């Protein structure tokens, strides 16, 4: 493009600005790379004390937390401190994630069950130990959303050990409380027993919400006006 006048310069500047904004908008929609692993919630370093019995068709326990605005995390693993968890004898834990974008739920009953399964660790002993569950597919905790980690039993009975204090959250995460059900999830009540667990994840960038209908549209319109004026002159 040959620039011969002030009008040509104006048109050139607008065109370059539109090009830059299109590049930024396109980049914001691309997949962002995860950074490093974080302890999103962790109280495994607390005291190993008596916790909560988890049983098939009866008692189950949920831990609630919230992802704050402008934060998002890819789930890596969930580790529980358990006792009497013997998969060789038929025990099988069932971990589920419930999400609530309205952030109004006070238990998993007010949230939506996510389509997510976990690889369960094996055990040939009833001894107290740390057991790590990994997701079978990629799952992202999205910003401004409340989540519930439900610990249940698909078979058998075991104990989810206590910690003595609530889990410490990472920056961008807020812990809510524990909810317990004695009737397989029909009703939940708040529990003061602080069960020991660790949720790890990788922080990912929250995509920039570019309003193409306003910002870019207005800029293009400005470019059209400048071009028309340049032609008239």
C-alpha atoms as one frame of an Amber mdcrd trajectory, in Angstrom:
protein
   0.000   0.000   0.000   1.466   3.387  -1.098   0.838   6.198   1.414   0.530
   9.592  -0.303  -1.620  11.656   2.054  -2.900  12.125   5.600  -6.107  10.310
   4.652  -4.074   7.363   3.420  -2.265   7.313   6.752  -5.572   7.274   8.667
  -6.871   4.380   6.589  -3.595   2.498   7.017  -3.647   2.924  10.826  -7.235
   1.672  11.093  -6.517  -1.344   8.909  -3.472  -2.241  11.011  -5.511  -1.868
  14.223  -8.229  -4.166  12.893  -5.585  -6.721  11.933  -4.049  -6.611  15.418
  -7.412  -7.015  17.161  -8.348  -9.939  14.937  -5.085 -11.617  15.885  -5.732
 -11.046  19.606  -9.296 -12.341  19.326  -8.134 -15.428  17.476  -5.406 -16.118
  20.035  -7.859 -15.819  22.911  -9.931 -18.643  21.454  -6.990 -21.003  21.123
  -6.243 -23.768  23.599  -4.076 -22.516  26.446  -1.232 -24.617  27.778  -1.347
 -25.625  31.443   1.406 -24.288  33.650   2.337 -26.357  36.720   0.673 -28.630
  39.259  -0.888 -27.059  42.347  -2.437 -28.319  45.556  -5.906 -26.875  44.998
  -7.173 -28.171  48.346  -5.025 -29.971  50.897  -5.300 -31.064  54.539  -3.380
 -34.341  54.332  -0.727 -32.780  56.562  -3.184 -32.666  59.447  -3.495 -35.209
  62.243  -4.560 -38.724  61.269  -7.726 -39.071  63.351 -11.024 -40.896  63.216
 -13.154 -39.808  60.281 -16.331 -40.907  58.514 -17.598 -44.352  57.591 -18.494
 -44.589  53.894 -20.825 -47.406  52.929 -22.759 -48.710  49.957 -26.342 -47.441
  49.816 -26.020 -45.491  53.061 -23.467 -43.040  54.363 -21.608 -40.775  51.945
 -19.677 -37.501  52.355 -19.199 -34.412  50.198 -16.680 -31.558  50.317 -17.740
 -28.267  48.747 -15.475 -25.645  47.209 -15.616 -22.795  44.725 -13.426 -21.620
  41.859 -13.180 -17.845  42.024 -13.566 -15.475  39.036 -10.667 -15.300  36.554
  -9.390 -18.743  37.595  -9.576 -22.200  36.025  -7.824 -25.491  36.750  -7.427
 -28.810  34.971  -7.954 -31.628  37.473  -4.955 -33.926  37.884  -5.776 -36.182
  40.826  -7.637 -36.613  44.099  -5.953 -38.315  47.055  -7.877 -39.582  50.100
  -6.605 -40.933  53.408  -8.552 -44.158  53.949  -8.751 -47.081  56.358 -10.241
 -50.542  55.833 -10.128 -49.886  52.104  -9.371 -53.304  50.655 -10.205 -53.706
  46.982  -9.008 -57.305  47.168 -11.849 -57.916  49.643 -14.420 -56.105  47.479
 -14.277 -52.455  48.615 -14.724 -49.972  45.807 -14.794 -46.219  46.255 -17.005
 -44.034  44.081 -15.839 -40.465  43.525 -18.130 -37.998  41.766 -17.951 -34.300
  40.903 -21.022 -32.045  40.987 -21.007 -28.515  39.531 -23.191 -25.495  40.281
 -22.645 -22.396  38.125 -25.244 -20.448  40.125 -23.235 -21.014  43.330 -26.445
 -21.446  45.311 -26.186 -25.132  46.243 -25.658 -26.195  49.861 -25.036 -29.850
  48.946 -24.601 -32.018  45.830 -28.401 -32.143  45.539 -28.408 -28.556  44.284
 -25.714 -29.184  41.679 -25.319 -31.153  38.434 -23.459 -34.459  38.307 -20.539
 -34.227  35.870 -19.748 -36.914  33.326 -16.454 -37.904  34.909 -15.076 -41.231
  36.110 -11.898 -42.064  38.024  -9.258 -44.757  37.924  -9.438 -46.363  41.378
  -6.258 -47.429  43.164  -5.883 -51.031  44.279  -5.380 -52.223  47.853  -4.754
 -55.610  49.472  -4.781 -54.323  53.042  -7.087 -52.674  55.605  -4.230 -50.444
  56.805  -4.505 -46.655  56.839  -2.996 -45.195  53.690  -3.145 -42.551  50.988
  -5.035 -43.557  47.864  -4.841 -41.492  44.672  -7.690 -41.398  42.141  -7.038
 -40.036  38.644  -9.679 -38.863  36.143 -10.173 -41.082  33.094 -10.752 -38.015
  30.906  -9.703 -34.380  31.036 -11.827 -32.208  33.327 -11.591 -28.476  34.021
 -12.810 -26.627  37.093 -14.171 -23.437  35.542 -14.252 -19.956  37.010 -17.034
 -18.683  39.256 -18.458 -22.174  39.819 -19.193 -24.136  42.988 -18.179 -27.807
  43.058 -18.884 -30.771  45.307 -16.538 -33.728  45.611 -18.709 -36.668  46.657
 -17.046 -39.683  48.262 -19.253 -42.767  48.183 -18.932 -46.552  47.980 -19.922
 -48.540  44.906 -19.262 -51.654  46.956 -18.217 -52.515  50.505 -17.498 -50.178
  53.415 -14.426 -48.174  54.460 -13.441 -45.110  56.482 -12.477 -41.706  55.131
  -9.996 -40.614  57.789 -10.074 -37.223  59.525  -7.529 -34.408  59.502  -8.372
 -31.982  62.300  -8.786 -28.903  60.104 -10.313 -27.802  56.816  -8.232 -28.106
  53.626  -6.010 -25.175  52.706  -7.092 -23.753  49.328  -4.805 -22.483  46.581
  -5.094 -18.948  45.285  -8.278 -18.769  43.198 -10.033 -21.489  45.216 -12.306
 -21.167  48.269 -13.310 -24.076  50.495 -16.961 -24.194  51.627 -17.798 -27.054
  54.015 -18.477 -30.783  54.406 -21.920 -32.297  53.912 -22.872 -35.803  55.090
 -25.742 -38.038  54.055 -26.947 -41.111  55.956 -29.520 -42.136  53.347 -27.506
 -42.437  50.133 -27.873 -38.781  49.162 -31.582 -38.215  49.759 -30.693 -35.610
  52.384 -27.480 -33.897  53.447 -26.490 -32.167  56.672 -23.448 -30.086  57.485
 -20.633 -32.055  59.112 -17.889 -30.795  61.422 -15.688 -33.824  60.754 -12.800
 -32.616  58.596 -11.884 -35.498  56.304  -8.368 -35.687  54.846  -7.911 -35.184
  51.110  -5.850 -33.494  48.427  -7.007 -32.173  45.058  -4.252 -31.334  42.585
  -4.611 -29.449  39.345  -2.904 -27.243  36.790  -3.824 -23.610  36.424  -4.931
 -22.598  32.927  -5.587 -19.163  31.521  -9.184 -17.982  31.426  -9.959 -16.988
  27.797 -10.345 -13.259  27.194 -13.960 -12.514  26.306 -13.652 -10.319  23.224
 -16.945  -8.665  22.234 -16.720  -8.813  18.462 -20.180  -7.287  18.073 -19.106
  -4.079  19.812 -15.364  -3.448  19.890 -14.336  -4.903  16.555 -17.566  -3.898
  14.825 -17.150  -0.306  15.922 -13.560  -0.248  14.761 -14.446  -1.634  11.328
 -17.231   0.937  11.029 -14.711   3.655  11.861 -12.443   2.330   9.155 -15.262
   2.459   6.601 -16.009   6.080   7.514 -12.352   7.062   7.227 -12.066   5.355
   3.841 -15.197   7.112   2.530 -13.880  10.484   3.647 -10.579   9.739   2.012
 -12.341   9.019  -1.304 -14.377  12.233  -1.091 -11.260  14.253  -0.582
